[in-house]
Amino acid sequence: MARTAGSHGPKTMEAIRKAALTLIYRKGYEAITLRQLADAVGIQPGSLYNHVRNKQDILFDLVHDHMTTLLAEVEQAVPAEAPPLVQLEAFIAFHVGYHITRREQVFIANSELRSLEPGNHAAVVALRKRYEGVLIDVLRRGAADGSLRADDPTIAAYAILSMLTGICSWYQPSGRKSADQLVNLHRDLILRGIVVQDPASLAC
Amino acid sequence: MARTAGSHGPKTMEAIRKAALTLIYRKGYEAITLRQLADAVGIQPGSLYNHVRNKQDILFDLVHDHMTTLLAEVEQAVPAEAPPLVQLEAFIAFHVGYHITRREQVFIANSELRSLEPGNHAAVVALRKRYEGVLIDVLRRGAADGSLRADDPTIAAYAILSMLTGICSWYQPSGRKSADQLVNLHRDLILRGIVVQDPASLAC
């Protein structure tokens, strides 16, 4: 994405991103115009082109940035040499912590995949697969060493990701549970399940 | 929503709903026009007003219908007098079965809540709370009789609903798992969790 060389370039670009995030979150990508975006930033529509080429560039920038930051941070958060169970707990804590404060980004990264042009769509889906792959690998290694029960590591990973990302749809920082408490509640549910009695007594 | 008394009324209305579902799913509610909708149905824009008052009515009709059918069916699916664990298993199977073939409805019911006018929004949120309440009640009774481990039944219910509804975002009827297999995989994960070793050995 083109950026101006002037001193206000990065600052304006940041304002554009922030305004685009809010506008797309509220109205959807297809419904917004570059004119509305310029108005929201407080610049002339023509000036917008000093920073971005078109509307598609802005959407791609938002989603791509969300995914690349996510990927860079998960590598830091999940200890490479730890046992699968420890990695799983680290992944859960990381995923919740990263997403819980990024409600708008999460919503757009999910609901506006439809609006990405084919090349951009493929790039984002590839990043997403890499991120899902981190969890799938953990579950696969846990199944292999007998510590985790994952008959289908891919589907179990999707299930865990959906559960954890779902927090974003209702979480309020002012709510009755802290982020740490939510991590613990979800970790326990994922690790131990919800049934109290002996698992052997359940129909399988 | 007004419907024509003529013999083609219900049939046309059904075509309008179907076209609206697809259009909103692809482009988002804000971006579509009644003209595009009429074109998709193959009728004159003016004729649309024989069936619907405005765009908001159509969105509300789609989401409201999805939720009321869901509520009517869950009451049939979850046996009222059964133990909480049996009810939970029935709920899981019902929720997956109902949603898995309604990808577009699920997406719109989640992503276009933002586009409902206040009165419509409140009506849909109330239906949604009633549906969530069915699962919360099951978990609460399971926690009370000691069969289920739900420190926070509301959050556990949200977590389970997010996990199960997430299937819609990737499920393909032609995929490698049948709907029944998916029900079983998710039921096992929710009931028993993913850790193989003795739950008592986990840090809590």
Boltz contact constraints between the chains, C-beta under 6 A:
constraints:
  - contact:
      token1: [A, 27]
      token2: [B, 30]
      max_distance: 6.0
  - contact:
      token1: [A, 28]
      token2: [B, 28]
      max_distance: 6.0
  - contact:
      token1: [A, 28]
      token2: [B, 30]
      max_distance: 6.0
  - contact:
      token1: [A, 28]
      token2: [B, 31]
      max_distance: 6.0
  - contact:
      token1: [A, 30]
      token2: [B, 27]
      max_distance: 6.0
  - contact:
      token1: [A, 30]
      token2: [B, 28]
      max_distance: 6.0
  - contact:
      token1: [A, 30]
      token2: [B, 31]
      max_distance: 6.0
  - contact:
      token1: [A, 31]
      token2: [B, 28]
      max_distance: 6.0
  - contact:
      token1: [A, 31]
      token2: [B, 30]
      max_distance: 6.0
  - contact:
      token1: [A, 31]
      token2: [B, 31]
      max_distance: 6.0
  - contact:
      token1: [A, 111]
      token2: [B, 111]
      max_distance: 6.0
  - contact:
      token1: [A, 147]
      token2: [B, 196]
      max_distance: 6.0
  - contact:
      token1: [A, 148]
      token2: [B, 194]
      max_distance: 6.0
  - contact:
      token1: [A, 149]
      token2: [B, 194]
      max_distance: 6.0
  - contact:
      token1: [A, 149]
      token2: [B, 196]
      max_distance: 6.0
  - contact:
      token1: [A, 152]
      token2: [B, 185]
      max_distance: 6.0
  - contact:
      token1: [A, 155]
      token2: [B, 185]
      max_distance: 6.0
  - contact:
      token1: [A, 159]
      token2: [B, 163]
      max_distance: 6.0
  - contact:
      token1: [A, 159]
      token2: [B, 186]
      max_distance: 6.0
  - contact:
      token1: [A, 159]
      token2: [B, 189]
      max_distance: 6.0
  - contact:
      token1: [A, 162]
      token2: [B, 162]
      max_distance: 6.0
  - contact:
      token1: [A, 162]
      token2: [B, 163]
      max_distance: 6.0
  - contact:
      token1: [A, 162]
      token2: [B, 166]
      max_distance: 6.0
  - contact:
      token1: [A, 163]
      token2: [B, 159]
      max_distance: 6.0
  - contact:
      token1: [A, 163]
      token2: [B, 162]
      max_distance: 6.0
  - contact:
      token1: [A, 163]
      token2: [B, 163]
      max_distance: 6.0
  - contact:
      token1: [A, 166]
      token2: [B, 162]
      max_distance: 6.0
  - contact:
      token1: [A, 185]
      token2: [B, 152]
      max_distance: 6.0
  - contact:
      token1: [A, 185]
      token2: [B, 155]
      max_distance: 6.0
  - contact:
      token1: [A, 186]
      token2: [B, 159]
      max_distance: 6.0
  - contact:
      token1: [A, 189]
      token2: [B, 159]
      max_distance: 6.0
  - contact:
      token1: [A, 190]
      token2: [B, 194]
      max_distance: 6.0
  - contact:
      token1: [A, 191]
      token2: [B, 193]
      max_distance: 6.0
  - contact:
      token1: [A, 191]
      token2: [B, 195]
      max_distance: 6.0
  - contact:
      token1: [A, 192]
      token2: [B, 193]
      max_distance: 6.0
  - contact:
      token1: [A, 192]
      token2: [B, 199]
      max_distance: 6.0
  - contact:
      token1: [A, 193]
      token2: [B, 191]
      max_distance: 6.0
  - contact:
      token1: [A, 193]
      token2: [B, 192]
      max_distance: 6.0
  - contact:
      token1: [A, 193]
      token2: [B, 193]
      max_distance: 6.0
  - contact:
      token1: [A, 194]
      token2: [B, 148]
      max_distance: 6.0
  - contact:
      token1: [A, 194]
      token2: [B, 149]
      max_distance: 6.0
  - contact:
      token1: [A, 194]
      token2: [B, 190]
      max_distance: 6.0
  - contact:
      token1: [A, 195]
      token2: [B, 191]
      max_distance: 6.0
  - contact:
      token1: [A, 196]
      token2: [B, 147]
      max_distance: 6.0
  - contact:
      token1: [A, 196]
      token2: [B, 149]
      max_distance: 6.0
  - contact:
      token1: [A, 199]
      token2: [B, 192]
      max_distance: 6.0
